[in-house]
Amino acid sequence: MAILPIRKYPDPVVREATRPVERIDKEIKALAKSMIETMYDAPGVGLAANQIGVQKSVIVIDIDEKPHTLINPDIVWKSEETEVGEEGCLSLIPEVHIPIERAAKIKVSALDKRGRLFEMTADGLLARALQHEIDHLQGVLIIDRATDEERKKALRQMAVLFSVP
């Protein structure tokens, strides 16, 4: 397949909510394959389709050397217990890491590449990555979930790095 360019904030495409996938065909399967290659090349642990400019509800994640493709993912349950952890984002600059509070455990419903509905329960890094990538599908970035202080710090850091020739 192909390694695709990752769109960076403030590109407006990363702020747009994606559309559900109506039919899983060769195009969607090829998209997922290219997304996995792009994620590995970045390198990252997750990627949402709008991060490569495709407004379809598809994410890929790999935290355990086994890539997962989720089509039309939806968080159907979140634990009340939360955890704060550092997160980076392929659509920001690599130097930016922000502490983000997320549900400690979640249950996600999605379609696989064959169009079969499945549910997965996750905790730890997998739960964090799923929440992060599903946020992307809604046009939400980690800077939107950060405290005001952390957001300002990250934006200053990005401004300084972008202004360096």
PyMOL commands that set and color helices and strands:
alter all, ss='L'
color gray80, all
select helices_A, chain A and resi 12-15+26-41+49-52+124-137+142-145+148-163
alter helices_A, ss='H'
color red, helices_A
select strands_A, chain A and resi 46-48+58-61+68-78+82-87+98-103+105-111+117-123
alter strands_A, ss='S'
color yellow, strands_A
deselect
rebuild
show_as cartoon
